[in-house]
């Protein structure tokens, strides 16, 4: 009888230890996830600050620096009709109602079909933050656009809204889809959009670099905010197999 009692006490003690260990691991994992989310958002803030710093430096140097002037001269000299047509396509797709309604609508519809409500929230908040930052910085820096423009654009050359929007959309898709092919497509698209803005003379090179930094930063900031929900959503779609 005494042996049975001792065995029962031992089992209960083992259960309590296992529960305590599991609770400790859960708290530790929770802290690690929160720390990781904060780190991601801070990287996003850092990229946004890089974009702002580029604007400060460019403004301090003068209206046009040697890098921007040299790159623009190279782009103007390299213009040929077929490539101009490609550039105009990027200009068309990345501006006006295509950028504000068509592309976001396609992304939201695709995520809805994939049953990714938190993905939609992540995308919408990232896009909104990116637009707010771009428009705010355009007003602050009020940089004049290049004179060799082949397209009509609104006021404010710095930063490039086309480049920022492309970066935000593609970073969000890369994060959500977790596909190497999507990563390659995203990187190529961002670079192509930035190139098209300088090729058409709509932006200086530094405008597009800052736009990419700000657009990427906006997506990373919101990724940190939604990381827990996105992880749960992804786990629900792809349950672990034992």
C-alpha positions in Angstrom: 0.0 0.0 0.0 2.8 2.4 0.9 4.6 1.5 -2.3 1.5 2.3 -4.3 1.1 5.7 -2.6 4.7 6.5 -3.3 4.3 5.6 -6.9 1.2 7.8 -7.2 2.9 10.7 -5.5 5.8 10.2 -7.9 3.6 10.2 -11.0 1.7 13.4 -9.8 5.1 15.1 -9.1 6.2 14.1 -12.6 3.0 15.5 -14.2 3.4 18.7 -12.3 7.0 19.0 -13.4 6.1 18.3 -17.0 3.3 20.9 -16.9 5.6 23.4 -15.3 8.3 22.8 -18.0 5.7 23.0 -20.8 4.4 26.3 -19.3 8.0 27.6 -19.0 8.7 26.7 -22.6 5.5 28.3 -23.8 6.4 31.6 -22.0 9.9 31.5 -23.4 8.6 30.9 -26.9 6.1 33.7 -26.5 8.9 36.1 -25.4 11.1 35.0 -28.3 8.2 35.6 -30.8 7.5 39.1 -29.4 11.2 39.9 -29.5 11.4 38.7 -33.1 8.3 40.7 -34.1 9.8 43.9 -32.5 13.1 43.3 -34.3 11.4 43.0 -37.6 9.5 46.3 -37.1 12.7 48.0 -35.9 14.4 46.9 -39.1 11.5 48.4 -41.0 11.9 51.7 -39.1 15.6 51.7 -39.9 14.9 51.3 -43.6 12.4 54.2 -43.5 15.0 56.3 -41.7 17.5 55.4 -44.4 15.1 56.7 -47.0 14.6 60.0 -45.0 18.4 60.3 -44.6 18.9 60.1 -48.3 16.5 63.0 -48.7 18.3 65.0 -46.1 21.7 64.4 -47.7 20.4 65.1 -51.2 18.8 68.3 -50.0 22.0 69.4 -48.3 24.1 68.8 -51.4 21.9 70.7 -53.7 19.1 70.2 -56.3 21.1 67.6 -58.3 24.1 65.7 -57.2 26.8 64.1 -59.4 25.4 60.6 -58.9 21.9 61.6 -60.0 23.1 63.7 -62.9 25.4 61.0 -64.2 22.8 58.3 -64.0 20.2 60.5 -65.7 22.6 61.2 -68.5 23.2 57.5 -68.9 19.5 56.7 -69.0 18.8 59.5 -71.6 21.6 58.3 -73.8 20.4 54.7 -73.6 16.8 55.4 -74.6 15.4 53.3 -77.5 11.7 53.0 -78.5 11.1 49.4 -77.4 12.5 50.1 -73.9 10.6 53.3 -73.6 7.5 51.3 -74.3 8.4 48.9 -71.5 9.0 51.9 -69.2 5.6 53.4 -70.1 3.9 50.1 -69.2 5.4 50.2 -65.8 4.5 53.9 -65.5 0.9 53.1 -66.5 0.5 50.1 -64.2 2.2 51.8 -61.2 0.1 55.0 -61.3 -3.4 56.3 -61.1 -6.3 54.0 -60.6 -4.2 51.0 -61.5 -2.0 51.5 -58.4 -4.9 52.6 -56.1 -7.6 50.2 -57.2 -6.6 47.6 -59.7 -3.4 46.1 -58.2 -4.7 46.3 -54.6 -8.0 44.7 -55.7 -6.2 41.8 -57.4 -4.0 41.2 -54.3 -7.0 41.4 -51.9 -9.0 39.1 -54.1 -6.2 36.6 -54.3 -5.7 36.6 -50.6 -9.4 36.2 -50.0 -9.4 33.1 -52.3 -6.5 31.8 -50.2 -8.5 32.5 -47.0 -5.9 34.9 -45.6 -7.8 37.6 -43.8 -4.8 38.6 -41.7 -2.8 38.6 -44.9 -5.3 41.2 -46.3 -5.0 43.3 -43.1 -1.2 43.1 -43.4 -1.2 44.1 -47.0 -3.8 47.0 -46.6 -2.0 48.5 -43.6 1.4 48.2 -45.3 0.1 49.9 -48.4 -1.5 52.7 -46.4 1.6 53.3 -44.3 3.7 53.4 -47.5 1.4 55.9 -49.2 1.3 58.2 -46.1 5.1 58.2 -45.8 5.7 58.9 -49.5 3.2 61.8 -49.6 4.5 63.2 -46.4 8.1 63.2 -47.6 7.2 64.6 -51.0 5.7 67.6 -49.2 8.6 68.0 -46.9 11.4 67.7 -49.4 9.5 69.2 -52.4 12.3 68.1 -54.8 11.9 69.1 -58.4 11.7 66.4 -61.0 14.2 65.9 -63.9 13.7 68.1 -67.0 14.0 65.1 -69.4 10.7 63.5 -68.4 8.8 61.5 -71.0 5.7 61.1 -68.9 3.4 63.4 -66.9 3.8 63.1 -63.1 2.6 65.0 -60.1 4.5 67.3 -57.8 7.5 66.0 -55.8 10.2 63.9 -57.1 11.4 62.5 -53.7 10.8 59.7 -53.0 9.4 57.7 -55.9 5.9 56.6 -55.1 6.0 54.0 -57.9 9.1 52.4 -56.5 7.8 52.5 -52.9 4.5 51.0 -53.9 6.2 48.2 -55.9 8.5 47.4 -53.0 5.6 47.3 -50.5 3.4 45.0 -52.6 6.2 42.6 -53.5 7.6 42.4 -50.0 4.1 41.6 -48.7 3.6 38.9 -51.4 7.0 37.4 -50.7 6.3 37.2 -47.0 2.8 35.7 -47.4 3.5 33.2 -50.3 6.9 32.0 -49.0 7.9 30.9 -52.5 11.3 31.1 -54.1 9.8 31.9 -57.5 7.8 34.8 -55.9 10.9 36.1 -54.3 12.7 36.2 -57.7 9.7 37.8 -59.4 9.4 40.4 -56.6 13.0 41.4 -56.6 13.0 41.7 -60.4 9.8 43.7 -60.4 11.1 46.2 -57.8 14.3 46.8 -59.7 12.4 47.0 -63.1 10.0 49.6 -61.6 12.8 51.7 -60.2 14.7 51.5 -63.5 11.7 52.6 -65.5 11.2 55.7 -63.4 14.8 56.9 -64.1 14.7 55.7 -67.7 11.6 57.8 -68.4 13.1 60.7 -66.6 10.3 60.8 -64.0 12.7 60.4 -61.1 16.3 60.8 -60.0 18.2 57.6 -59.0 18.2 58.6 -55.4 14.4 59.1 -55.5 13.9 55.4 -56.4 16.5 54.1 -53.9 14.7 56.0 -51.1 11.3 54.8 -52.4 12.4 51.2 -52.3 13.8 51.6 -48.7 10.6 53.3 -47.5 8.2 50.9 -49.2 10.2 47.9 -47.9 10.4 49.5 -44.5 6.6 50.1 -44.3 6.0 46.4 -45.1 8.4 45.2 -42.4 7.0 47.5 -39.8 3.5 46.0 -40.3 5.0 42.5 -40.6 6.2 42.9 -37.0 2.7 44.1 -36.0 0.9 41.2 -37.6 3.5 38.5 -37.2 1.7 36.5 -34.5 -1.6 36.5 -36.4 0.1 35.7 -39.7 2.0 32.8 -38.1 -1.2 31.3 -36.7 -2.9 31.8 -40.1 -0.1 30.1 -41.9 0.0 27.2 -39.4 -3.8 26.7 -39.8 -3.3 26.4 -43.6 -0.3 24.1 -43.3 -0.7 22.0 -40.1 2.4 20.2 -38.9 2.4 16.5 -39.5 3.8 14.1 -36.9 
